[in-house]
Amino acid sequence: MWEDPIVEEIRKVREEHAARFNYDLDAIYQDLIRMQQESGREYVDLSRKPDQEAASPIDNRSYHTVKPCA
């Protein structure tokens, strides 16, 4: 079976990172958050859901109607 060297490298790095924290998911997560904050990059937070009105402004337009064809 063919193996992708990029995927293998990612798996190796992920395994080494998890081993450093004894496979403790909370510790791994905290380290990833620390690395994210130290990177200085701006990240998008998708954990909050937008307001229903903001998510679907078309539903609030009273002039937008569809009439059936005769």
N, C-alpha and C positions, 0 to 999 in steps of 0.2 A: 504494500500500500504506500502511495506517495505521501510524503510528509512535507508540510510547508515550513521552511526554516524560520520565517517570521513568527508564525504561530508557536513554534517550539521555543523560540527565544522569549516570547511573552509568557509562556507557561513556566519557563525556568525562572524568570524574574519574579513572577507572582508567587511561585513556590518558595523562593528564597526570602521574599518579603514576609510571607505568612510564617515561615519557620523562625524568623527573628522574634516574632511575638508569640511563639509557642501555639500558633493557630488560634489565638484568642481573637474572636471577631470584633469585640469591643475595642481592643487595643489596636488592631489593624485599622479599624474605622477612624479612631482618634489620630493615628499617624497619617492617614490619607488626608484628613481635614487639616492637620498641621502643615503638611506639604502643600496643600492647596493654598492656604493662607500665606505661607512663606514665598510662594511663587510670584506673587504680585499681579497675577492675572485676574481679570474680571470674569466671574462666573455667573451664569443665569440660574436663579432659584426657581425651580418648577414645582416646589412643594405646596405653594398656595394656589388655590383655584380662583380664577377671576370671577367677578360678580356675574350673575346670570344676564343682566342687562348689557353689560359691557361685552359679554361673550357673543351675544346674538342681537346686534342693533337692528337688523332687518326685521325681526319679529315685532319691533315696536313702531314700525312705520305704518300709519293708518292708511296712507294713500296707496300702498302697494297691495293691489288685489289682483287675483287671477279669475277671469270669467271663463266659464266653459264654452267651448265652441259649439255652435248649433248644428 
